[in-house]
Amino acid sequence: MIVANCGSPREHQENVGPMRVMQFDKYGAPDVLHLAEREAPTPGSGQIQIRVAAIGVNPADFKWRQGMFRERVPLQLPHVVGYDVAGIVSAVGQGVTSFRLKERVVASVRSAYAEFAIADVKSCASLPDDFDFVTAAALPCAALTGLQMIEDAVGPREAQSVLITGATGAVGRFATHAAVELGAKVVAAVRPAYFEEARRLGAHDVLSLEGDSPKGLTFDHVADTVGGPTVAKLCRHLAPGGSIITVSTTPIDPAGLSATPIFFAYRTEGSRLARILQVVAAGEIAMPIAKRLPLTSASHAHRLMESGGLRGKIILEP
């Protein structure tokens, strides 16, 4: 439903006071995250304000907190991290006609670890009434990355083989789904415990990230979510003319490879996010949830993420 943005400003916003956020004043360990209070942000032209119900935690969140990117992209401190939210529209900016007050939405934002967030309307998707906020908040960054890296960067032709490393992870499962939908043959490189899950996601074949590669192995493209020397070893089986696309911040050594690994960064995209919601709602693919924690437990969430081994996303709830 589309409602025009007309009338007095009071009709298009809730009464919002100060909000709670989890921020850090310096780079460091998870404990630098602490509770603070800020004025709720006001939406500008083409933006909406969201009263946040659920926040998805991503590996990039703790990497920003650690200062991994500070030489290239220094942050203005104190800083509130996070990309993924689901909630209720609490205010609409000038010119917004595609979303209405109190509508349920999911969005890619900046500064997600807060009770309110601002999103450009092009980064949002309307959330059906029967789609829960927790699952929705787990999707934007990971699912968009998985789909975009396959559809926009790898672009496999039908029947071509694609090695997907970490194929059962948050990004990898959506990359697997996208490759299968395009008619590619997915070779999933995962730990042995995840072999059956990879097959259920549609992988044509599976191999271990931890063991030796089968003799005669070859594939047309690599879609990597893991990085490092193990993946570099697998990439030696790439056929000439193939591509290596990675979303991992752990580099793949290009020495001896037939293609140079190319890093891929996702972009916010509400239209494709809406498509992801349809696929998840139809039961074609699921996003496992490992933990639900209060917003104030963001430090604990980061410790869990950094320790690894989680089978699913962590969600923070204000």
Beta strands, then each sheet from edge to edge (+ up, - down):
strand 1: 18-24
strand 2: 33-39
strand 3: 47-57
strand 4: 84-92
strand 5: 104-108
strand 6: 116-120
strand 7: 124-126
strand 8: 161-165
strand 9: 185-190
strand 10: 205-208
strand 11: 219-224
strand 12: 238-246
strand 13: 262-263
strand 14: 289-294
strand 15: 313-317
sheet 1: 1+ 2-
sheet 2: 6+ 3- 4+ 5- 7+
sheet 3: 6+ 3- 15+ 14+
sheet 4: 10+ 9+ 8+ 11+ 12+ 13+
end
